[in-house]
Amino acid sequence: MAERRIQVGQVWRKVGSEETFLVTRIYTEALATIAVLRSTDNDQGTPVRVHVERTAAGQGLPGYAIAQGGE
């Protein structure tokens, strides 16, 4: 699913599971944009880095769907 823009503080759900992740950081590395996700269930877990996809509809995280509604 594509959002117009991924922002820090958004909650995303991993596709195929109920596990949710909080976007804690977004940065650019060479020609790619990276989103750093932390599990909302496990504070001690390691962060997950995901390459942000850019499409005509906006930005998205492959393998994740926005968990919040009404944005």
Phi, psi and omega in degrees: 000138182254134173258158177298318180207133176278135183228154175298136179101347177287150177250129180239146179252135177291130181296131179091001177213174178261006181289131181246151183227144177258132175284116183254340182200146174227130179213162180255134180230110185058246181255008183245148173257133183244136173250133177259124183246143174237139178295137177279346181267330187234101181293333183269357181291158179283146178291152180251130176259128182231133176287131179280129176273139175248125178230176178296331181279344181139213181254154178208166176244116181298130180089002181227150176231146181299135183264346181263148179251165174075028179261000000 
